[in-house]
Amino acid sequence: MSENELYEIARQRIDRRNRRWTIWSFDLAGLILSLALLILMSDTPYETVAGALFMAWGGVFTLHTILASLAQSRDGAIEDEVAKLRAAVYEKPKRLELSDDGELVEFTGAEGEAQQCRNG
């Protein structure tokens, strides 16, 4: 991938994250306004309606908070997994050697030679 493509992907991800949290902040503002409405409507015939509105908005806010935090943790988990995969791709290749019968095997080093001497 070129630098421009990586930049564009990063910009889209940041925009999506900012949009998610902007919507969440509007949801929080609505919750606060419905609480204010509940307080203002106390001792009126509409107190029950204001209470129901506050409870409903509280449920929506809770659901939105859970979904936003799940999306945020998903993004972090994806970034961690990509980092692990990149590390695995760039891992140092194993050294190979020829065994006694001419077969290509992994180089075991001094530890492997000592173990072969004990077993053999």
Secondary structure as UniProt FT lines:
FT   HELIX           3..40
FT   TURN            41..43
FT   TURN            45..46
FT   HELIX           47..89
FT   STRAND          96..98
FT   TURN            100..101
FT   STRAND          104..106
FT   HELIX           109..119
//
